[in-house]
Amino acid sequence: MKVSEMTVNDIVEYCRIAEPSTADNAFLEQAIEAAKAYIRSYTGLNNDRIDEHEDFVIVVYILTQDMYDNRSLYTESKSLNNTVETILGMHSVNLL
């Protein structure tokens, strides 16, 4: 699977949401886009390059679940999930 192929249904299954509402689906769709934007911002990679790394799918799952569970985005890098930070750090091209 590639990040660009991920759907709301993939996230619903991952988060084990039994009966997602229309609002849940809308939020998760936005969360997927926010996770992609976060990956692009963190790594400096564009959408095509993101799809080259299958491990970014895990990052999208983790970020979207966290956004769904906490209904908030990360505001400080020190609170970033270690798995996410490790995977993104391996592919980061903007290490300034």
mmCIF file as gemmi writes it, N, C-alpha and C atoms, coordinates in Angstrom:
data_model
loop_
_atom_site.group_PDB
_atom_site.id
_atom_site.type_symbol
_atom_site.label_atom_id
_atom_site.label_alt_id
_atom_site.label_comp_id
_atom_site.label_asym_id
_atom_site.label_entity_id
_atom_site.label_seq_id
_atom_site.pdbx_PDB_ins_code
_atom_site.Cartn_x
_atom_site.Cartn_y
_atom_site.Cartn_z
_atom_site.occupancy
_atom_site.B_iso_or_equiv
_atom_site.pdbx_formal_charge
_atom_site.auth_seq_id
_atom_site.auth_asym_id
_atom_site.pdbx_PDB_model_num
ATOM 1 N N . MET Axp A 1 ? 0.842 -1.18 0 1 0 ? 1 A 1
ATOM 2 C CA . MET Axp A 1 ? 0 0 0 1 0 ? 1 A 1
ATOM 3 C C . MET Axp A 1 ? 0.884 1.239 0 1 0 ? 1 A 1
ATOM 4 N N . LYS Axp A 2 ? 0.394 2.28 -0.658 1 0 ? 2 A 1
ATOM 5 C CA . LYS Axp A 2 ? 1.067 3.572 -0.683 1 0 ? 2 A 1
ATOM 6 C C . LYS Axp A 2 ? 0.219 4.573 0.091 1 0 ? 2 A 1
ATOM 7 N N . VAL Axp A 3 ? 0.852 5.625 0.566 1 0 ? 3 A 1
ATOM 8 C CA . VAL Axp A 3 ? 0.134 6.665 1.3 1 0 ? 3 A 1
ATOM 9 C C . VAL Axp A 3 ? -1 7.222 0.444 1 0 ? 3 A 1
ATOM 10 N N . SER Axp A 4 ? -0.747 7.424 -0.847 1 0 ? 4 A 1
ATOM 11 C CA . SER Axp A 4 ? -1.773 7.995 -1.719 1 0 ? 4 A 1
ATOM 12 C C . SER Axp A 4 ? -2.974 7.071 -1.905 1 0 ? 4 A 1
ATOM 13 N N . GLU Axp A 5 ? -2.824 5.8 -1.598 1 0 ? 5 A 1
ATOM 14 C CA . GLU Axp A 5 ? -3.9 4.824 -1.743 1 0 ? 5 A 1
ATOM 15 C C . GLU Axp A 5 ? -4.73 4.654 -0.471 1 0 ? 5 A 1
ATOM 16 N N . MET Axp A 6 ? -4.318 5.282 0.607 1 0 ? 6 A 1
ATOM 17 C CA . MET Axp A 6 ? -5.014 5.124 1.879 1 0 ? 6 A 1
ATOM 18 C C . MET Axp A 6 ? -6.381 5.796 1.834 1 0 ? 6 A 1
ATOM 19 N N . THR Axp A 7 ? -7.359 5.116 2.436 1 0 ? 7 A 1
ATOM 20 C CA . THR Axp A 7 ? -8.721 5.637 2.462 1 0 ? 7 A 1
ATOM 21 C C . THR Axp A 7 ? -9.21 5.79 3.893 1 0 ? 7 A 1
ATOM 22 N N . VAL Axp A 8 ? -10.329 6.447 4.017 1 0 ? 8 A 1
ATOM 23 C CA . VAL Axp A 8 ? -10.971 6.585 5.326 1 0 ? 8 A 1
ATOM 24 C C . VAL Axp A 8 ? -11.289 5.204 5.888 1 0 ? 8 A 1
ATOM 25 N N . ASN Axp A 9 ? -11.724 4.29 5.048 1 0 ? 9 A 1
ATOM 26 C CA . ASN Axp A 9 ? -12.049 2.938 5.52 1 0 ? 9 A 1
ATOM 27 C C . ASN Axp A 9 ? -10.831 2.242 6.115 1 0 ? 9 A 1
ATOM 28 N N . ASP Axp A 10 ? -9.651 2.467 5.545 1 0 ? 10 A 1
ATOM 29 C CA . ASP Axp A 10 ? -8.431 1.896 6.119 1 0 ? 10 A 1
ATOM 30 C C . ASP Axp A 10 ? -8.219 2.405 7.543 1 0 ? 10 A 1
ATOM 31 N N . ILE Axp A 11 ? -8.431 3.694 7.729 1 0 ? 11 A 1
ATOM 32 C CA . ILE Axp A 11 ? -8.236 4.297 9.043 1 0 ? 11 A 1
ATOM 33 C C . ILE Axp A 11 ? -9.324 3.84 10.013 1 0 ? 11 A 1
ATOM 34 N N . VAL Axp A 12 ? -10.559 3.735 9.543 1 0 ? 12 A 1
ATOM 35 C CA . VAL Axp A 12 ? -11.663 3.251 10.383 1 0 ? 12 A 1
ATOM 36 C C . VAL Axp A 12 ? -11.342 1.861 10.921 1 0 ? 12 A 1
ATOM 37 N N . GLU Axp A 13 ? -10.863 0.984 10.046 1 0 ? 13 A 1
ATOM 38 C CA . GLU Axp A 13 ? -10.494 -0.369 10.487 1 0 ? 13 A 1
ATOM 39 C C . GLU Axp A 13 ? -9.336 -0.328 11.463 1 0 ? 13 A 1
ATOM 40 N N . TYR Axp A 14 ? -8.318 0.478 11.173 1 0 ? 14 A 1
ATOM 41 C CA . TYR Axp A 14 ? -7.154 0.569 12.054 1 0 ? 14 A 1
ATOM 42 C C . TYR Axp A 14 ? -7.547 1.088 13.444 1 0 ? 14 A 1
ATOM 43 N N . CYS Axp A 15 ? -8.42 2.086 13.465 1 0 ? 15 A 1
ATOM 44 C CA . CYS Axp A 15 ? -8.846 2.682 14.739 1 0 ? 15 A 1
ATOM 45 C C . CYS Axp A 15 ? -9.939 1.869 15.426 1 0 ? 15 A 1
ATOM 46 N N . ARG Axp A 16 ? -10.421 0.84 14.751 1 0 ? 16 A 1
ATOM 47 C CA . ARG Axp A 16 ? -11.484 -0.021 15.271 1 0 ? 16 A 1
ATOM 48 C C . ARG Axp A 16 ? -12.737 0.769 15.647 1 0 ? 16 A 1
ATOM 49 N N . ILE Axp A 17 ? -13.154 1.613 14.715 1 0 ? 17 A 1
ATOM 50 C CA . ILE Axp A 17 ? -14.369 2.39 14.905 1 0 ? 17 A 1
ATOM 51 C C . ILE Axp A 17 ? -15.514 1.54 14.362 1 0 ? 17 A 1
ATOM 52 N N . ALA Axp A 18 ? -16.379 1.061 15.237 1 0 ? 18 A 1
ATOM 53 C CA . ALA Axp A 18 ? -17.433 0.114 14.856 1 0 ? 18 A 1
ATOM 54 C C . ALA Axp A 18 ? -18.416 0.71 13.859 1 0 ? 18 A 1
ATOM 55 N N . GLU Axp A 19 ? -18.948 1.847 14.164 1 0 ? 19 A 1
ATOM 56 C CA . GLU Axp A 19 ? -19.939 2.475 13.302 1 0 ? 19 A 1
ATOM 57 C C . GLU Axp A 19 ? -19.609 3.959 13.158 1 0 ? 19 A 1
ATOM 58 N N . PRO Axp A 20 ? -18.703 4.28 12.229 1 0 ? 20 A 1
ATOM 59 C CA . PRO Axp A 20 ? -18.318 5.686 12.09 1 0 ? 20 A 1
ATOM 60 C C . PRO Axp A 20 ? -19.474 6.537 11.568 1 0 ? 20 A 1
ATOM 61 N N . SER Axp A 21 ? -19.613 7.698 12.148 1 0 ? 21 A 1
ATOM 62 C CA . SER Axp A 21 ? -20.644 8.638 11.701 1 0 ? 21 A 1
ATOM 63 C C . SER Axp A 21 ? -20.121 9.411 10.49 1 0 ? 21 A 1
ATOM 64 N N . THR Axp A 22 ? -20.994 10.165 9.883 1 0 ? 22 A 1
ATOM 65 C CA . THR Axp A 22 ? -20.588 11.029 8.776 1 0 ? 22 A 1
ATOM 66 C C . THR Axp A 22 ? -19.535 12.02 9.252 1 0 ? 22 A 1
ATOM 67 N N . ALA Axp A 23 ? -19.711 12.519 10.458 1 0 ? 23 A 1
ATOM 68 C CA . ALA Axp A 23 ? -18.736 13.458 11.037 1 0 ? 23 A 1
ATOM 69 C C . ALA Axp A 23 ? -17.387 12.775 11.262 1 0 ? 23 A 1
ATOM 70 N N . ASP Axp A 24 ? -17.409 11.519 11.742 1 0 ? 24 A 1
ATOM 71 C CA . ASP Axp A 24 ? -16.167 10.764 11.927 1 0 ? 24 A 1
ATOM 72 C C . ASP Axp A 24 ? -15.434 10.615 10.596 1 0 ? 24 A 1
ATOM 73 N N . ASN Axp A 25 ? -16.171 10.226 9.559 1 0 ? 25 A 1
ATOM 74 C CA . ASN Axp A 25 ? -15.565 10.037 8.242 1 0 ? 25 A 1
ATOM 75 C C . ASN Axp A 25 ? -14.974 11.338 7.705 1 0 ? 25 A 1
ATOM 76 N N . ALA Axp A 26 ? -15.693 12.429 7.884 1 0 ? 26 A 1
ATOM 77 C CA . ALA Axp A 26 ? -15.191 13.727 7.431 1 0 ? 26 A 1
ATOM 78 C C . ALA Axp A 26 ? -13.933 14.11 8.184 1 0 ? 26 A 1
ATOM 79 N N . PHE Axp A 27 ? -13.95 13.895 9.502 1 0 ? 27 A 1
ATOM 80 C CA . PHE Axp A 27 ? -12.772 14.216 10.307 1 0 ? 27 A 1
ATOM 81 C C . PHE Axp A 27 ? -11.581 13.358 9.887 1 0 ? 27 A 1
ATOM 82 N N . LEU Axp A 28 ? -11.813 12.064 9.688 1 0 ? 28 A 1
ATOM 83 C CA . LEU Axp A 28 ? -10.72 11.166 9.316 1 0 ? 28 A 1
ATOM 84 C C . LEU Axp A 28 ? -10.153 11.505 7.944 1 0 ? 28 A 1
ATOM 85 N N . GLU Axp A 29 ? -10.995 11.932 7.039 1 0 ? 29 A 1
ATOM 86 C CA . GLU Axp A 29 ? -10.505 12.359 5.726 1 0 ? 29 A 1
ATOM 87 C C . GLU Axp A 29 ? -9.569 13.558 5.875 1 0 ? 29 A 1
ATOM 88 N N . GLN Axp A 30 ? -9.97 14.5 6.715 1 0 ? 30 A 1
ATOM 89 C CA . GLN Axp A 30 ? -9.116 15.66 6.983 1 0 ? 30 A 1
ATOM 90 C C . GLN Axp A 30 ? -7.844 15.244 7.726 1 0 ? 30 A 1
ATOM 91 N N . ALA Axp A 31 ? -7.973 14.287 8.627 1 0 ? 31 A 1
ATOM 92 C CA . ALA Axp A 31 ? -6.812 13.816 9.386 1 0 ? 31 A 1
ATOM 93 C C . ALA Axp A 31 ? -5.79 13.143 8.472 1 0 ? 31 A 1
ATOM 94 N N . ILE Axp A 32 ? -6.259 12.393 7.479 1 0 ? 32 A 1
ATOM 95 C CA . ILE Axp A 32 ? -5.348 11.767 6.517 1 0 ? 32 A 1
ATOM 96 C C . ILE Axp A 32 ? -4.566 12.849 5.773 1 0 ? 32 A 1
ATOM 97 N N . GLU Axp A 33 ? -5.265 13.873 5.318 1 0 ? 33 A 1
ATOM 98 C CA . GLU Axp A 33 ? -4.598 14.96 4.599 1 0 ? 33 A 1
ATOM 99 C C . GLU Axp A 33 ? -3.626 15.708 5.51 1 0 ? 33 A 1
ATOM 100 N N . ALA Axp A 34 ? -4.01 15.899 6.767 1 0 ? 34 A 1
ATOM 101 C CA . ALA Axp A 34 ? -3.123 16.559 7.727 1 0 ? 34 A 1
ATOM 102 C C . ALA Axp A 34 ? -1.879 15.706 7.984 1 0 ? 34 A 1
ATOM 103 N N . ALA Axp A 35 ? -2.052 14.391 8.075 1 0 ? 35 A 1
ATOM 104 C CA . ALA Axp A 35 ? -0.909 13.494 8.283 1 0 ? 35 A 1
ATOM 105 C C . ALA Axp A 35 ? 0.047 13.554 7.09 1 0 ? 35 A 1
ATOM 106 N N . LYS Axp A 36 ? -0.503 13.571 5.888 1 0 ? 36 A 1
ATOM 107 C CA . LYS Axp A 36 ? 0.336 13.691 4.687 1 0 ? 36 A 1
ATOM 108 C C . LYS Axp A 36 ? 1.096 15.016 4.697 1 0 ? 36 A 1
ATOM 109 N N . ALA Axp A 37 ? 0.394 16.084 5.045 1 0 ? 37 A 1
ATOM 110 C CA . ALA Axp A 37 ? 1.04 17.397 5.108 1 0 ? 37 A 1
ATOM 111 C C . ALA Axp A 37 ? 2.137 17.413 6.164 1 0 ? 37 A 1
ATOM 112 N N . TYR Axp A 38 ? 1.88 16.754 7.272 1 0 ? 38 A 1
ATOM 113 C CA . TYR Axp A 38 ? 2.881 16.69 8.338 1 0 ? 38 A 1
ATOM 114 C C . TYR Axp A 38 ? 4.123 15.947 7.853 1 0 ? 38 A 1
ATOM 115 N N . ILE Axp A 39 ? 3.922 14.834 7.153 1 0 ? 39 A 1
ATOM 116 C CA . ILE Axp A 39 ? 5.046 14.067 6.605 1 0 ? 39 A 1
ATOM 117 C C . ILE Axp A 39 ? 5.833 14.932 5.628 1 0 ? 39 A 1
ATOM 118 N N . ARG Axp A 40 ? 5.137 15.62 4.729 1 0 ? 40 A 1
ATOM 119 C CA . ARG Axp A 40 ? 5.823 16.48 3.756 1 0 ? 40 A 1
ATOM 120 C C . ARG Axp A 40 ? 6.616 17.568 4.46 1 0 ? 40 A 1
ATOM 121 N N . SER Axp A 41 ? 6.005 18.189 5.446 1 0 ? 41 A 1
ATOM 122 C CA . SER Axp A 41 ? 6.668 19.269 6.17 1 0 ? 41 A 1
ATOM 123 C C . SER Axp A 41 ? 7.867 18.761 6.955 1 0 ? 41 A 1
ATOM 124 N N . TYR Axp A 42 ? 7.709 17.638 7.624 1 0 ? 42 A 1
ATOM 125 C CA . TYR Axp A 42 ? 8.771 17.086 8.47 1 0 ? 42 A 1
ATOM 126 C C . TYR Axp A 42 ? 9.963 16.617 7.632 1 0 ? 42 A 1
ATOM 127 N N . THR Axp A 43 ? 9.673 15.964 6.514 1 0 ? 43 A 1
ATOM 128 C CA . THR Axp A 43 ? 10.746 15.349 5.722 1 0 ? 43 A 1
ATOM 129 C C . THR Axp A 43 ? 11.251 16.22 4.584 1 0 ? 43 A 1
ATOM 130 N N . GLY Axp A 44 ? 10.432 17.136 4.104 1 0 ? 44 A 1
ATOM 131 C CA . GLY Axp A 44 ? 10.81 17.925 2.941 1 0 ? 44 A 1
ATOM 132 C C . GLY Axp A 44 ? 10.561 17.197 1.63 1 0 ? 44 A 1
ATOM 133 N N . LEU Axp A 45 ? 9.877 16.053 1.693 1 0 ? 45 A 1
ATOM 134 C CA . LEU Axp A 45 ? 9.581 15.266 0.495 1 0 ? 45 A 1
ATOM 135 C C . LEU Axp A 45 ? 8.245 15.686 -0.094 1 0 ? 45 A 1
ATOM 136 N N . ASN Axp A 46 ? 8.107 15.566 -1.435 1 0 ? 46 A 1
ATOM 137 C CA . ASN Axp A 46 ? 6.822 15.86 -2.061 1 0 ? 46 A 1
ATOM 138 C C . ASN Axp A 46 ? 5.967 14.599 -2.088 1 0 ? 46 A 1
ATOM 139 N N . ASN Axp A 47 ? 4.734 14.713 -2.584 1 0 ? 47 A 1
ATOM 140 C CA . ASN Axp A 47 ? 3.799 13.578 -2.576 1 0 ? 47 A 1
ATOM 141 C C . ASN Axp A 47 ? 4.338 12.36 -3.307 1 0 ? 47 A 1
ATOM 142 N N . ASP Axp A 48 ? 4.974 12.571 -4.469 1 0 ? 48 A 1
ATOM 143 C CA . ASP Axp A 48 ? 5.519 11.437 -5.216 1 0 ? 48 A 1
ATOM 144 C C . ASP Axp A 48 ? 6.591 10.702 -4.421 1 0 ? 48 A 1
ATOM 145 N N . ARG Axp A 49 ? 7.432 11.443 -3.754 1 0 ? 49 A 1
ATOM 146 C CA . ARG Axp A 49 ? 8.506 10.833 -2.966 1 0 ? 49 A 1
ATOM 147 C C . ARG Axp A 49 ? 7.963 10.133 -1.724 1 0 ? 49 A 1
ATOM 148 N N . ILE Axp A 50 ? 6.887 10.655 -1.165 1 0 ? 50 A 1
ATOM 149 C CA . ILE Axp A 50 ? 6.277 10.016 0.001 1 0 ? 50 A 1
ATOM 150 C C . ILE Axp A 50 ? 5.819 8.611 -0.352 1 0 ? 50 A 1
ATOM 151 N N . ASP Axp A 51 ? 5.258 8.449 -1.542 1 0 ? 51 A 1
ATOM 152 C CA . ASP Axp A 51 ? 4.773 7.137 -1.977 1 0 ? 51 A 1
ATOM 153 C C . ASP Axp A 51 ? 5.896 6.132 -2.196 1 0 ? 51 A 1
ATOM 154 N N . GLU Axp A 52 ? 7.131 6.592 -2.308 1 0 ? 52 A 1
ATOM 155 C CA . GLU Axp A 52 ? 8.262 5.688 -2.487 1 0 ? 52 A 1
ATOM 156 C C . GLU Axp A 52 ? 8.606 4.941 -1.195 1 0 ? 52 A 1
ATOM 157 N N . HIS Axp A 53 ? 8.072 5.396 -0.076 1 0 ? 53 A 1
ATOM 158 C CA . HIS Axp A 53 ? 8.416 4.833 1.231 1 0 ? 53 A 1
ATOM 159 C C . HIS Axp A 53 ? 7.183 4.201 1.862 1 0 ? 53 A 1
ATOM 160 N N . GLU Axp A 54 ? 7.105 2.881 1.81 1 0 ? 54 A 1
ATOM 161 C CA . GLU Axp A 54 ? 5.944 2.166 2.343 1 0 ? 54 A 1
ATOM 162 C C . GLU Axp A 54 ? 5.777 2.36 3.845 1 0 ? 54 A 1
ATOM 163 N N . ASP Axp A 55 ? 6.869 2.637 4.542 1 0 ? 55 A 1
ATOM 164 C CA . ASP Axp A 55 ? 6.763 2.801 5.994 1 0 ? 55 A 1
ATOM 165 C C . ASP Axp A 55 ? 6.01 4.066 6.386 1 0 ? 55 A 1
ATOM 166 N N . PHE Axp A 56 ? 5.82 4.995 5.457 1 0 ? 56 A 1
ATOM 167 C CA . PHE Axp A 56 ? 5.029 6.183 5.771 1 0 ? 56 A 1
ATOM 168 C C . PHE Axp A 56 ? 3.56 5.837 5.983 1 0 ? 56 A 1
ATOM 169 N N . VAL Axp A 57 ? 3.112 4.7 5.471 1 0 ? 57 A 1
ATOM 170 C CA . VAL Axp A 57 ? 1.733 4.253 5.718 1 0 ? 57 A 1
ATOM 171 C C . VAL Axp A 57 ? 1.526 4.094 7.223 1 0 ? 57 A 1
ATOM 172 N N . ILE Axp A 58 ? 2.505 3.529 7.889 1 0 ? 58 A 1
ATOM 173 C CA . ILE Axp A 58 ? 2.429 3.364 9.348 1 0 ? 58 A 1
ATOM 174 C C . ILE Axp A 58 ? 2.323 4.721 10.024 1 0 ? 58 A 1
ATOM 175 N N . VAL Axp A 59 ? 3.084 5.678 9.532 1 0 ? 59 A 1
ATOM 176 C CA . VAL Axp A 59 ? 3.051 7.021 10.106 1 0 ? 59 A 1
ATOM 177 C C . VAL Axp A 59 ? 1.652 7.625 9.959 1 0 ? 59 A 1
ATOM 178 N N . VAL Axp A 60 ? 1.044 7.461 8.795 1 0 ? 60 A 1
ATOM 179 C CA . VAL Axp A 60 ? -0.311 7.989 8.585 1 0 ? 60 A 1
ATOM 180 C C . VAL Axp A 60 ? -1.285 7.312 9.55 1 0 ? 60 A 1
ATOM 181 N N . TYR Axp A 61 ? -1.183 5.996 9.699 1 0 ? 61 A 1
ATOM 182 C CA . TYR Axp A 61 ? -2.056 5.303 10.652 1 0 ? 61 A 1
ATOM 183 C C . TYR Axp A 61 ? -1.887 5.868 12.067 1 0 ? 61 A 1
ATOM 184 N N . ILE Axp A 62 ? -0.652 5.994 12.504 1 0 ? 62 A 1
ATOM 185 C CA . ILE Axp A 62 ? -0.394 6.455 13.872 1 0 ? 62 A 1
ATOM 186 C C . ILE Axp A 62 ? -0.88 7.886 14.066 1 0 ? 62 A 1
ATOM 187 N N . LEU Axp A 63 ? -0.545 8.761 13.127 1 0 ? 63 A 1
ATOM 188 C CA . LEU Axp A 63 ? -0.943 10.163 13.268 1 0 ? 63 A 1
ATOM 189 C C . LEU Axp A 63 ? -2.452 10.335 13.228 1 0 ? 63 A 1
ATOM 190 N N . THR Axp A 64 ? -3.111 9.646 12.301 1 0 ? 64 A 1
ATOM 191 C CA . THR Axp A 64 ? -4.564 9.801 12.213 1 0 ? 64 A 1
ATOM 192 C C . THR Axp A 64 ? -5.27 9.219 13.429 1 0 ? 64 A 1
ATOM 193 N N . GLN Axp A 65 ? -4.781 8.091 13.932 1 0 ? 65 A 1
ATOM 194 C CA . GLN Axp A 65 ? -5.382 7.543 15.141 1 0 ? 65 A 1
ATOM 195 C C . GLN Axp A 65 ? -5.201 8.503 16.306 1 0 ? 65 A 1
ATOM 196 N N . ASP Axp A 66 ? -4.014 9.07 16.428 1 0 ? 66 A 1
ATOM 197 C CA . ASP Axp A 66 ? -3.766 10.01 17.512 1 0 ? 66 A 1
ATOM 198 C C . ASP Axp A 66 ? -4.651 11.244 17.371 1 0 ? 66 A 1
ATOM 199 N N . MET Axp A 67 ? -4.786 11.744 16.134 1 0 ? 67 A 1
ATOM 200 C CA . MET Axp A 67 ? -5.655 12.899 15.914 1 0 ? 67 A 1
ATOM 201 C C . MET Axp A 67 ? -7.109 12.556 16.257 1 0 ? 67 A 1
ATOM 202 N N . TYR Axp A 68 ? -7.528 11.352 15.896 1 0 ? 68 A 1
ATOM 203 C CA . TYR Axp A 68 ? -8.909 10.928 16.199 1 0 ? 68 A 1
ATOM 204 C C . TYR Axp A 68 ? -9.106 10.756 17.701 1 0 ? 68 A 1
ATOM 205 N N . ASP Axp A 69 ? -8.172 10.078 18.345 1 0 ? 69 A 1
ATOM 206 C CA . ASP Axp A 69 ? -8.3 9.819 19.778 1 0 ? 69 A 1
ATOM 207 C C . ASP Axp A 69 ? -8.215 11.094 20.609 1 0 ? 69 A 1
ATOM 208 N N . ASN Axp A 70 ? -7.346 11.995 20.214 1 0 ? 70 A 1
ATOM 209 C CA . ASN Axp A 70 ? -7.106 13.201 21.008 1 0 ? 70 A 1
ATOM 210 C C . ASN Axp A 70 ? -7.717 14.456 20.411 1 0 ? 70 A 1
ATOM 211 N N . ARG Axp A 71 ? -8.188 14.347 19.191 1 0 ? 71 A 1
ATOM 212 C CA . ARG Axp A 71 ? -8.777 15.474 18.463 1 0 ? 71 A 1
ATOM 213 C C . ARG Axp A 71 ? -7.87 16.709 18.514 1 0 ? 71 A 1
ATOM 214 N N . SER Axp A 72 ? -6.552 16.453 18.439 1 0 ? 72 A 1
ATOM 215 C CA . SER Axp A 72 ? -5.603 17.562 18.427 1 0 ? 72 A 1
ATOM 216 C C . SER Axp A 72 ? -4.395 17.19 17.591 1 0 ? 72 A 1
ATOM 217 N N . LEU Axp A 73 ? -3.69 18.204 17.14 1 0 ? 73 A 1
ATOM 218 C CA . LEU Axp A 73 ? -2.458 17.986 16.38 1 0 ? 73 A 1
ATOM 219 C C . LEU Axp A 73 ? -1.269 18.178 17.291 1 0 ? 73 A 1
ATOM 220 N N . TYR Axp A 74 ? -0.132 17.654 16.86 1 0 ? 74 A 1
ATOM 221 C CA . TYR Axp A 74 ? 1.096 17.887 17.604 1 0 ? 74 A 1
ATOM 222 C C . TYR Axp A 74 ? 1.493 19.344 17.454 1 0 ? 74 A 1
ATOM 223 N N . THR Axp A 75 ? 1.833 19.962 18.561 1 0 ? 75 A 1
ATOM 224 C CA . THR Axp A 75 ? 2.268 21.345 18.5 1 0 ? 75 A 1
ATOM 225 C C . THR Axp A 75 ? 3.73 21.482 18.886 1 0 ? 75 A 1
ATOM 226 N N . GLU Axp A 76 ? 4.295 20.455 19.476 1 0 ? 76 A 1
ATOM 227 C CA . GLU Axp A 76 ? 5.696 20.478 19.856 1 0 ? 76 A 1
ATOM 228 C C . GLU Axp A 76 ? 6.34 19.177 19.434 1 0 ? 76 A 1
ATOM 229 N N . SER Axp A 77 ? 7.537 19.267 18.866 1 0 ? 77 A 1
ATOM 230 C CA . SER Axp A 77 ? 8.194 18.053 18.39 1 0 ? 77 A 1
ATOM 231 C C . SER Axp A 77 ? 8.547 17.108 19.53 1 0 ? 77 A 1
ATOM 232 N N . LYS Axp A 78 ? 8.686 17.617 20.752 1 0 ? 78 A 1
ATOM 233 C CA . LYS Axp A 78 ? 9.04 16.74 21.862 1 0 ? 78 A 1
ATOM 234 C C . LYS Axp A 78 ? 7.913 15.772 22.22 1 0 ? 78 A 1
ATOM 235 N N . SER Axp A 79 ? 6.691 16.064 21.755 1 0 ? 79 A 1
ATOM 236 C CA . SER Axp A 79 ? 5.571 15.174 22.04 1 0 ? 79 A 1
ATOM 237 C C . SER Axp A 79 ? 5.291 14.205 20.894 1 0 ? 79 A 1
ATOM 238 N N . LEU Axp A 80 ? 6.167 14.159 19.906 1 0 ? 80 A 1
ATOM 239 C CA . LEU Axp A 80 ? 5.978 13.304 18.752 1 0 ? 80 A 1
ATOM 240 C C . LEU Axp A 80 ? 6.196 11.84 19.121 1 0 ? 80 A 1
ATOM 241 N N . ASN Axp A 81 ? 5.336 10.987 18.631 1 0 ? 81 A 1
ATOM 242 C CA . ASN Axp A 81 ? 5.448 9.547 18.828 1 0 ? 81 A 1
ATOM 243 C C . ASN Axp A 81 ? 6.83 9.085 18.356 1 0 ? 81 A 1
ATOM 244 N N . ASN Axp A 82 ? 7.503 8.249 19.153 1 0 ? 82 A 1
ATOM 245 C CA . ASN Axp A 82 ? 8.857 7.804 18.809 1 0 ? 82 A 1
ATOM 246 C C . ASN Axp A 82 ? 8.929 7.046 17.494 1 0 ? 82 A 1
ATOM 247 N N . THR Axp A 83 ? 7.932 6.221 17.219 1 0 ? 83 A 1
ATOM 248 C CA . THR Axp A 83 ? 7.918 5.474 15.957 1 0 ? 83 A 1
ATOM 249 C C . THR Axp A 83 ? 7.816 6.428 14.785 1 0 ? 83 A 1
ATOM 250 N N . VAL Axp A 84 ? 6.925 7.4 14.895 1 0 ? 84 A 1
ATOM 251 C CA . VAL Axp A 84 ? 6.759 8.391 13.834 1 0 ? 84 A 1
ATOM 252 C C . VAL Axp A 84 ? 8.05 9.169 13.636 1 0 ? 84 A 1
ATOM 253 N N . GLU Axp A 85 ? 8.629 9.628 14.724 1 0 ? 85 A 1
ATOM 254 C CA . GLU Axp A 85 ? 9.86 10.418 14.641 1 0 ? 85 A 1
ATOM 255 C C . GLU Axp A 85 ? 10.992 9.621 14.003 1 0 ? 85 A 1
ATOM 256 N N . THR Axp A 86 ? 11.129 8.363 14.34 1 0 ? 86 A 1
ATOM 257 C CA . THR Axp A 86 ? 12.182 7.526 13.776 1 0 ? 86 A 1
ATOM 258 C C . THR Axp A 86 ? 11.991 7.32 12.283 1 0 ? 86 A 1
ATOM 259 N N . ILE Axp A 87 ? 10.782 6.959 11.875 1 0 ? 87 A 1
ATOM 260 C CA . ILE Axp A 87 ? 10.524 6.707 10.455 1 0 ? 87 A 1
ATOM 261 C C . ILE Axp A 87 ? 10.709 7.981 9.638 1 0 ? 87 A 1
ATOM 262 N N . LEU Axp A 88 ? 10.146 9.087 10.109 1 0 ? 88 A 1
ATOM 263 C CA . LEU Axp A 88 ? 10.276 10.332 9.367 1 0 ? 88 A 1
ATOM 264 C C . LEU Axp A 88 ? 11.727 10.806 9.332 1 0 ? 88 A 1
ATOM 265 N N . GLY Axp A 89 ? 12.424 10.639 10.424 1 0 ? 89 A 1
ATOM 266 C CA . GLY Axp A 89 ? 13.832 11.048 10.481 1 0 ? 89 A 1
ATOM 267 C C . GLY Axp A 89 ? 14.708 10.283 9.498 1 0 ? 89 A 1
ATOM 268 N N . MET Axp A 90 ? 14.373 9.029 9.225 1 0 ? 90 A 1
ATOM 269 C CA . MET Axp A 90 ? 15.154 8.235 8.278 1 0 ? 90 A 1
ATOM 270 C C . MET Axp A 90 ? 15.075 8.785 6.868 1 0 ? 90 A 1
ATOM 271 N N . HIS Axp A 91 ? 14.013 9.504 6.556 1 0 ? 91 A 1
ATOM 272 C CA . HIS Axp A 91 ? 13.788 9.974 5.186 1 0 ? 91 A 1
ATOM 273 C C . HIS Axp A 91 ? 13.845 11.483 5.057 1 0 ? 91 A 1
ATOM 274 N N . SER Axp A 92 ? 14.16 12.179 6.113 1 0 ? 92 A 1
ATOM 275 C CA . SER Axp A 92 ? 14.15 13.626 6.101 1 0 ? 92 A 1
ATOM 276 C C . SER Axp A 92 ? 15.273 14.17 5.223 1 0 ? 92 A 1
ATOM 277 N N . VAL Axp A 93 ? 14.931 15.115 4.35 1 0 ? 93 A 1
ATOM 278 C CA . VAL Axp A 93 ? 15.934 15.741 3.493 1 0 ? 93 A 1
ATOM 279 C C . VAL Axp A 93 ? 16.173 17.196 3.886 1 0 ? 93 A 1
ATOM 280 N N . ASN Axp A 94 ? 15.426 17.7 4.84 1 0 ? 94 A 1
ATOM 281 C CA . ASN Axp A 94 ? 15.59 19.1 5.267 1 0 ? 94 A 1
ATOM 282 C C . ASN Axp A 94 ? 16.11 19.164 6.694 1 0 ? 94 A 1
ATOM 283 N N . LEU Axp A 95 ? 17.284 18.641 6.891 1 0 ? 95 A 1
ATOM 284 C CA . LEU Axp A 95 ? 17.877 18.571 8.239 1 0 ? 95 A 1
ATOM 285 C C . LEU Axp A 95 ? 18.649 19.845 8.564 1 0 ? 95 A 1
ATOM 286 N N . LEU Axp A 96 ? 18 20.957 8.503 1 0 ? 96 A 1
ATOM 287 C CA . LEU Axp A 96 ? 18.658 22.225 8.804 1 0 ? 96 A 1
ATOM 288 C C . LEU Axp A 96 ? 18.573 22.564 10.249 1 0 ? 96 A 1
